Amino acid sequence: MAAGGAQARSADNTRLWTFVRHTTAIREGRHHARLYMFFDPNCPYCHDLYEALQPIIRAQGLGVRFVPVGILALSSYGKAAALLEARHPQTAMARMEAGFHGGRGAIRPRRATASVARALLYNVRLFEAAGARGVPFVVYKTRAGHVHTVTGDPPAAVLAGIVARITGRPRSTPRTATR
């Protein structure tokens, strides 16, 4: 029974990968993404994971897509829209994260255009359909082609293991500070 459940979960994750590639996201690292992180602009755990991923993206060129899903606070949707509406979404996200304080991303909420509203709706519906229980929600594909999901901000050792499975490189702990 357990093996059948694992096979079904593997098939569901492979199907999820097909859909996650169509999300509207903020790109960092290599053009070929191997890790998608669903996040809320007001989520402190998402902020922590964003910060932990930055040295990995820079050092290893890991392809990451940050997928906004404004779900936690009244201002979350407008902030997610502001990120996607920005002329340079990657720069807007970096500034938001740099000014993150007190559980709030430092970007002014904005009313979504029709196209961004559709994109955010797709992102949220996929997040819900995947059975995500909270943010951050990570979907990643290993070098061997297996698709996995993780909910929450993983500890440094777990994140190092994820990155090692994605890149095929030996584990190294990406975070230097302890929490």
ABEGO torsion letter per residue (X at the ends): XAAAAAAAAAAAAAAAAAAAAABBBBBBEBABBABBBBBBAABAAAAAAAAAAAAAAAAAGBBBBBBBBBAABAAAAAAAAAAAABABAAAAAAAAAAABBGGBBBBBBBBBBAAAAAAAAAAAAAAAAAGBAEOBBBBBBBAAGBBBBBBEBBBAAAAAAAAAAAAGBBBBBABABBX
